[in-house]
Amino acid sequence: MPRIPRDPSFDSTFALIRDPYRFISRHCRDVRADLFETRLGLRQVICMTGPEAARLFYDSDRFQRHGAMPKAIQKTLLGQGGVQGLDDEAHRHRKQMFMTLTSHEQIEQLLESSAGEWERGVHRWASMQKVVLYTELHEVLMRAVCAWAGVPLVELQIDTRTRETAALFDHAGSVGLRHLRSRWARKRVNRWMEDVVEQIRSGRIQPPKHSAAHLIAWHRDLDDKLLPPRIAAVELINVIRPTVAVSVYIVFVAHALLMRPDLRERLSPGNDGYVDLFVQEVRRYYPFFPAVAARTRQAFEWNGYRFPKDRRVFLDLYGTNHDPRTWERPEQFEPERFNRWDGSSFNFLPQGGGDHHLNHRCPGEWFTIALMKQAADILTRRISYDVPEQDSHIDWSRLPALPRSGFVISNVREH
């Protein structure tokens, strides 16, 4: 039986930090395999890439999520006690709570809310000398999702709440002071959202019955008990935070339009089918989240390799989305490729793979796509703007990766 190839470095933590999106795929190419062993944080891990590895990774008989994500990510990005760390029936039951929020009606309501906030934002941007699109979108999406979710926002606190919520994903992958700021923000946002949950339960806040705030505050787990306020707060943040994080994808929509101005005509009215292709290619081409983690439930063999029990395993999302065995010319931006895509949930993993109901694939994926399509429409049909000279190269060492400038626009005009 062949041994899993091993990274010769004693520990690869700093190599991962320097290049989080391409670390796994590059090492897999070096060892000419879809997996390798290394140490991260002095602990042995297995890293995998590609559609076959993804199919294995989402086999819930072999892998579990409990205790898989590093503590640094749990204490910043994800929070502790949320659905991402559950398995089996407990996970499916909690996940269903989120899936009830993904109806067509709910998506349309969020789009209506975000359309109003885009209008407010664009009106303000028209009077600004320059607009850093990434940071400006945080408030647009924060206002929209809180209104949709039934979470009250005090006007005087919007700047603070937005900055703290954005810090959960914008600083989580950092080291040093930025990471500590993310941990501090997590504590602040947790306290805020826990207070919202307790006010809902006491009747002081009465959000609509079908809102995220109402459903999560009154959700009962398998033991027929309400979630502890701390856990309910984490799950409510798991609605708010990812929606604000769509700002990353919308910046990449703008970046793609800058790199491929010829596509603007293809995104013209009456060609809605091309908008779908365009948005999917943005999600495939650009880096969003580099990898996801799980732990092996027991020892097993796969493709001749032996996986030990209780070993942390990382699945490469970005590299799988650029695997040349699936995607021709993967480093080129070609929306038309999605006319030929086979629809597999294991070769296209921008927000996880597998089944939305059974696996840990992000339930907010449809919201992401809808918000990106709305943004593409606004940026190509509803407003005009200039893109001044700036450093628009992607900073690959940043997590989330972004244009170094944050994508600056100026001279914003409403149509």
N, C-alpha and C positions, 0 to 999 in steps of 0.2 A: 504494500500500500504506500503510495507516495506521500511525503510529508507536505503540509501546506508551505509554500514558499515563504521565506522570512526576510524581512527588511534587515540589512546588516547593521543598521544604526542601533545603538543601545536603547535610545528612546527618541521617538519621532514627534514629540509634542511641539517643539519649536518649528519643525518643518511644516506641520499641519497649520500652525498659526500663521506662518508666512504665506501659505497658499492653500487655504481651506477648501477651495472648490475643485482644484485639480490635483490635490495630493494623492487621493486614492487611485484615480485613473492613471496617473503618471507612473506610480509604483507598480500597478498591475501590468502596464506595458513593459516596464523594466524586467519583471520576472516572467513575462509571457504567460500570464494566468489571470483568471478572473478574481483571484483572492490572494491575500498575503497576510502574514502575522507580523505584528510589531508591538511596541509598547507606547502607550499614551498615558502620561501622568504616572509612569513607572508600572503601569498595569498592562498585562498582556491582552491584546484585542485582535480580532480578525476583521479585516477590511475587505469588502466585496464590491464588484461593479458588474453591470450588464443585466439583460433581461432574465437570463437563467438564474442568476444570483437573486434578483428581485423576487422571482417566483418562489424560490426557497425561503427567502427572508419573510415573506408573508404567509408562510405555513404555520398557523397558530398551534399545531401539534408539536412543532419543533422549537418555536421561539415564543418568548413572553416579553412584555414591556416593563413589568414591575422592576424597578431598580436599575433600568437600563441606561437612562439618560444621565450624564454626569451631573453631579450636584450643582456645579456652577450654572448649568442651564436650567435646572429645576428651580433654583433660587432667583432666577432672573426672568428668562423668556417664558417658561411654562407654568411656574408656580408649583407648589407641592400639594398632592392629593387630587389632582385633576384627572380627567378622562384619559390623558395620554399615558398614564402609568397603570391603568387597569387592564385586566385580562379576562378572557372567557365570558361567562354570563354577566358578571359585574360590568365589564366593558360594554357589552352589547346593550345592556339595559340603560346605562348612562348615555351611550352614544345615541340611542333612539331619542333621547330628550333633545339633542342637537338636530337630529334629522327632521324632527317635526317643524323646525324653523326654516327648512329649505324649500318650502312649497313655492310655486310660481307666484302666488299672491304675495308672499313674504318678500321675494326678490324684487318684485315690482314696487313694493312699498319702500324698500331701501333705496332703490333707484330714484324714486320720487323725492325722497328726503335728500339724497346726495345731489340731485339736479338743482334743488333750491340753494344748497350750500355752494355748489360750483358757481351759480349765478352771483351769489353774494361775494365770493372770492374774486371772480373775474372783475366785478365792478370795482373792488378795492385795488386789484392789481393794475388796473388801467391808470391809476394815479401814482403808481410807484415807478421809480427810475429803473430798478431791476427787481426781479422776482426769482428767488431760489425755489424752484418748483417743488423739490423734495420736502422741504420744511413747511412750505405753504400748504401742501396737500395734507399734512398731518391734521391741521385744524379743520379743513374741509371735511375730511372723513370722520374725524372725532365728533364733530357736531352732528353729522348725518347719522352715524351709527348709534349714538346715544339717544337721539330723538326716536329712531326706529326701534331701539331695544327697550325704551321706556325707562332709561336712566336719566334722572334730572341733572342738568348742568347749570350751576350758578355762573352767570355771565362773568363776574369778577374772578372766577377761578378757572376759566376755560384755558387760559395760557398755561397755568400750572398743571392742570389735569392732562392737557395734551402733551406737554413736555415729559411728564412722568410716564405716561402710557407709551409714548414713542421710545423712551429710554429702555423699556423692557425688551424691545427687539433691536434697537439701534446700537445699544452698548453691550448687549448680552455676550457677544462673541469677542469682546475686547479684553485686554488685560490691564492691570493697574488701576488707576483712578477712574477711568471710564467704566470699568466693570463694577467697581464699588458703587459708583453712582447708579448703575442699573439695579444693584441689590437694594440700595436705599429707596429707589423709586418703587421697586416691588413691594416693600413694606408699606409705603405711603398709599399706593394704589389698592393694595389688599385691605387696608383699614377703611379707605373710602368706600370700596365696594361692599365690604362687610356691613358697614353702616347702612348702605342702601338696602341690602337684604333684610336687615333687622327692621328698618322702617317699613318695608313692604309687609312684613309679617305682623307688624303692630298696627297696620292700617294707616299709618301717617303718609305713606306714599301708595297710590293705587294706579299702577300702570295698566294698560289694556291687557285683557285676559290672554290674548294670543301673543303678547310680547315676550321677548327673551327674558326680561327681568322678572316677569310674573311666572313664567314656566320654570325658570331655574330656582327662584325663591321657594316655590311650592313643590318642587320635585321630590319624590320619595324613592329611595333606593330599594334594593331587593328585600331589605328587612322592614319595609313599609315605614321607615322613619325619614323625616325631613333631613336633608343634608345639613351637617353642621354649618353655621354661618361662614366659617372660614373656608370651607370647601365650596359652598355655593358662591362665595365671592370669587374664588379662583376660576370657577366655571363661567361666571358672568364676564370676567376679564378675558376668558378664552373666546368670547364673542367680540368684545370691543377691540382688544389688541390686534388680532389678525386682520380685522377690517382696516384699521389705521395703517397696518403694514402693507396693504395693497398700494400704498404710496410708492413703494419700491417698484412694483410692476408698472405703475402709471408713468413713472419717470423713464422706465425702459420703453414704454410705448412712444414717448416723446423722443427718446434717443434713436429708436428705430426709424422714426419719421425723418430725423435729421440725417441719418446715415443713408437712408433710401428715400429721398424726396419723390422719386418716381412712383412710389406706392400711394401717394396722396390721391391721385386720380382713380386708382383701383378701389379706394375707400369712399368713393363718391356715392350719393344717394341712389338707391335702387340696386346696389351691389352688396347687400347685407351678407350674402354668403361669403364674400371675400373677407369681410370683417372677422368672421369666425376663424378663417384660416390665419389671418394676420395675428390675432390675439393668441392663438395656440402656438404660433411660431415664436412670438415674444416669450411665452412661458417656457418653450423648449430651449431657445437660443441663449437667453440671458440667465445669469446666476441668481438664484433666490435663496434657497436653503441648501447647504452642501450635502448633508447626509442625515440619516436617521439611525437610531440605535435600538437594539434588542439584546436579549440574553437567551442562550440556549437552555431549553428545559431539561434535556438529557443528552448524553453522548449519542452521536449518530454519524453515519457515513453519507457523503454526497459527492458524486463524480470521482469516487476513489479516495477522497480526502476525509479524514476523521475530525469531527468537531467535538471537543470535550464538553462536558456538562458545565453549565453556569459560566460560559465564556461570553463576554460582551462582544457584539458584532455590529459593525457599522456598514450600512448600505449606502453606496455612492449615488446620490440623486443626479447631480450635475453631469457626472461622467456617463451615467446610463442614458441621459437625454442627448448625449453626443456620441453614443456608441456607433461606430461606422458599420457594424453588422446590421444595424436597424436603419440608420439614417445615412443616405448618400450625401456627400459633401457636408458633413455635420457642422463645420465651422463657417458655413455660409448661411445667410439669412434668406430663406426661401419659403414663404407662406404656402406656396402651391404644393409642397411636399405632403401637407395634410389631406390633400385629395387622395393620396396613395396610402395613407396610414391605415394599418389594419385594426385600429381601435383597441389594441392590447393595453391592459392596465399594468403591465410589467415592463414595457419599453419606453413609456412616457410618464415620468414621475415628478412633475414639478412640485406637487403637494402630497407626495406619497403615492403608493400603488395599492393594488388589490381592490377589494369591495368596500364601498363607503359604509355599508351597514355592519359588515363583519370584521373588517380590518381597521387599521388606524389611519386610513386615508382621510385627509382633511374634509370635514363636512361642509366647510365654507367654500369649497372649490367653485361651485356654481355662482356664488356671490362674487368671487374674484373675477371670473370670466365676465359677468354682467357689468361690473364696475369698470373693467378694462375696456369693454366695448363702448360703454358710455363715454369714457375718457377719450377714446379714439375719435368718436363722433364730435366731441367738443373741440378737440385740438385740430381737427381737419375741416369742420363745417361751421362751427359756432363762433370761433374766435380766430384772430390773426395775431401773430407775434413775431418778433425778431429773436434770433439766437446770436447774441454777441460773442465775440472771440473769448474762448475759455478753454480750460482743460477738461474735455469731455471724455477722456480715456477712462475706462473702467478700472477702479482700484481693486485689484484681486485680493489684496491682503485684508481688505475691510470686510466685515460681516455685519449686516448685509453689504455685498459688493454694490457699488454705485459709481456713476461718473464722479470724478474727483471734485468737480465744481458744484455738485448737487443739482446740476442742470439749471442754468440761469437763462431766463427769457426776459425780454424788455419790449417796450412799446406795445403793450397788450391792447387789442382793439376788439370790441364786441361787434358781431355782424348784425 
